[in-house]
């Protein structure tokens, strides 16, 4: 889709993928992990998945490894655009709690919303009612619950770097609402959920999408 803003640069996306890989069973096809991530394992992944809210996620060392890497790699020193460091770490903690539930990194730059709306059959993986509820979520605990449910409904498959980028962007937009709704993560997710590939290539933007994201 046009005008997609990214929060993470290439180096930060690579860090997200490596962090996620460190939580998975070893795979000989993968490149060696950065030394800082070699101590992580499936035990840390299980702890992240058990954490019920942001406070619990902030108690996990794996959350702080993800956060320190992202902040250290921020060349502009202005990321993420949140009100303070505590808010930034909480935003990253919620991302960690969601990524821990991903079983398969698709590495295709498709949004999670695309997977939810484009199943192999006629019915989407997530119902329209649930999807609208997801777009309206704003409370921290509700966001975590809704995002985790979405990952489960997508068969726990997602592009982990794209998902991290979208979830961080979502939280930044909540903290600092932007003027153009059509540039928001929620609008892009609605666009990906509702429109077919043919419609997207034609540049269609139905009014119904704008209505549910405003």
Buried (B, 14 or more C-beta within 10 A) or exposed (E): BEEBEBBBBEEBBBBBBBBBBBBBEEEEEEEEBBEBBEEBBEEBBEBBEEBEBBEBBBEBEBBBBBBBBBBEBBEEEEBBEBEEEEBBBBBBBBBBBBBBBBEEBBEEEBBBBBBBBBBEEEEBBBEEEBBBBBBEBEEBEEBBBBBBBBBBBBEEBBBBBBBBBBBBBBBBBBBEEEEEBBBBBBBBBBBBBBBEEEEBEEEEBEEEBBEBBE
